[in-house]
Amino acid sequence: MLDRLAARERRRRPTDEGLLTRARELSAKFLDGKADPASVRWVDNQQHRWGSCTPENGTIRISTRLKGLPEWVIDYVIIHELVHLLVPSHGPAFWTLVEQYPRAERARGFLEGFSAASQTPPEEC
């Protein structure tokens, strides 16, 4: 049981190397391996973005604010950034590729709710 819990925690809080491995797995599964990042790493300096990508050098950065969120939400952000390696803009071709991830819409809703909740002070009782 403890081994299973430890493995689950490693998936929810992957290292930079784990992020790169996961990105390659997601690219293979949902993008026919066409997106091949040079690096994927956690960063602390993104307070208004979940992730960012530099298509010119294939680097992807994922906000540490995502650490501890469900794996399928982190996977969505990784997919979003992987697609930017193929389509830099947010046009129709971009969203068609992102939507190949089956939980894309659900993950966007989760992130919108998470953002709203974190910016709203708690109500007084």
Sequence and secondary structure as in RCSB ss.txt:
>XXXX:A:sequence
MLDRLAARERRRRPTDEGLLTRARELSAKFLDGKADPASVRWVDNQQHRWGSCTPENGTIRISTRLKGLPEWVID
YVIIHELVHLLVPSHGPAFWTLVEQYPRAERARGFLEGFSAASQTPPEEC
>XXXX:A:secstr
 HHHHHHHHHHHS  HHHHHHHHHHHHHHHSTT    SEEEEES  SS SEEEETTTTEEEEEGGGTTS HHHHH
HHHHHHHHHHH  S SHHHHHHHTTSTTHHHHHHHHHHHHHHHHS     
